[in-house]
Amino acid sequence: MVDNKVIKKKTKKLTNDFKQFAFKEATLGAAVGIMLGAAFRDVINSLVNDVLTPPIAYITSGIDFTSLYFTFGSTKYESIELAREAGAVIIHYGNFISEFITFLITAFILFLLAYQGGKIVNRLNKKEAERKKSKEKKCPFCKSKIHEEATRCPFCTSRLENGR
């Protein structure tokens, strides 16, 4: 016979363990990061497909790489759709070229955003750190960094004379 108290206790422990796992800051942070990554992917795809690719297509005189293909055998087909309907063996290299160009554009956009944007963020963080550092001084007793206007060290509790 199974004891109901034991089942309730184990169920409660399992529920608590799950809460600790599922609602950890790291777990929630990862979930938010994944969702932001998916949304960011959609933005980058739209930038590439809707903003950057049309001018490139215009510059290349409207060449549609996706229609380029090669069939094995001596039979020639008017379009890739007719070749597929006939069951021909097809190498659809135009689609590869188109996807590769999209990849290069996307990689360049991500380079600009991540690498160059990272440099800008680092510069801003450095300026913020310098601004914060200018408002700090060292405690003459424990050598901890404290606010320049402090009259008592929060680490060693020493009294500081005349804003020393």
N, C-alpha and C positions, 0 to 999 in steps of 0.2 A: 504494500500500500504506500502511495506517495503522500508525503506530508505537505499540506497546503502552505504552511509557513516557510518551508524550505523553497518551494517554487516561487512564492512571493519575494523572498529575500534574493534569490538568484535573478529573478526578473528585474527587480529594482536595481541590483548591481549592474546587470547588463544594460539597462536603460541609462544609468548614470555614466557608465563607461562610454556608451555611444554619444551621449551629450558632450562629454569631455573631448571625445575625438572629433565629432562633427562641428562643434562650435568653437574650436580652438582658433586663436587669432591667425595662425599660419594657414589653417584650412580655409577659413573665410577669405583671407588675403589671396590665396591661390585661386579660389573660385572667382573673385573679383578680377584678378589678373587675366584669367582665361576669357571671361566675358568681355573685358576691355580689348583684349587681343583680337577676338572675333569681330568686334565692332570696328576696330582699327583696320583689320583686313578688308572689310567692306568699303571703308573710306579710301584706302589705297587702291583697291580694285576699281572703284568708280573714277578716281583720279586718272589712273592709267587708261582705262577703257573709254571713258566719256570725255576726258579733257586732253590727254596727251596723244593717244593713238589717232584720232581724226586728223590733226594737222600733219602727222607723220604720213598717213595714208595720202593726204593731199599732195605733200611734197614728192612722194614716190609715184605720182601720177595715178593714184587709185589702184595700184596693184593689189589684188586680193590673193594673198599667199595661200589662204585656206582652200582655194580651188586647184592648187597644184598637186598633181599625183602622177604616179607611174604604175602601169599595169604590166604584169608578166604575160608574155605571149605576143602573137602578131596582131591580134584584134585591137583596133582603136575604138575608143568610145567617146561620144560627144561630151559627156559629163561624168563626174564621179558617181552620181546617183545611178546612171545607166550601167556603169561598170559594176556597181554593187548589186543591182538587180540581176545582172547576168551572172553573178557569182564569180567574177574575176578576182584574181589575187592582186591586191592593191597595196602600194606603198604610198601613204598619204603624207609626203614630206612637207607639203605646204603648210599643213596644220602645225607640224613641228616647228617650222620657221616662224610662223605667227606666234606660237606659244613662247619660243625662245626670245623673240623680240620683246614680248610682254614681260618675260622674266627679267631681261636686261633693264628695261625701263623701271620695273618695280624695284629691282635691286638698287638702282641708282637713286630712286626716291627714298628708299629706306636708308641708304648711305647718307643722304643729305639730312634726313630727319634724325637718325640715330647718332651718327658720327659727328657731323657738324653741329647738330642740336645739342649733343652731349658736351661739346666744347663750350657752347654758349652757357649751358646750365652750370658747368664747372666754373666758368668765369664769374657767374652770378653768385654761386655758393662761396667762392673765394672772397668776393667783395663783402658778402654777408659775414663771413668768418672774421675778416679784418675789422669790420665795423664792430662786431661783438668783442673782439680782442681789445680794441681800443678802450672799451669800457671796463676792462679788467685790470687788476693789479695782483701782486703776489703778497700773501700774508708773510710778514717778516719772521714769523715764528715757525709755521709749519710748511711754508712755501706753496700752499694751495692757491689756485686762482680764485679770486673773489671779486665782487663788483667794486668799482673804484670809489663808490660813495659809502661803502660799508664801514661801520664803526666797531664792529665785532666780527671776528672770523667765524663763519658757520661750521667750520671743520674742527678747529681746536678751541674755539670760544674765547680766544685772546682778545683783549681790548686793543683797539688800534688808535694810536694817538694822532690827532690832527689829520685824519684821512690818510695816514701813512701807508 
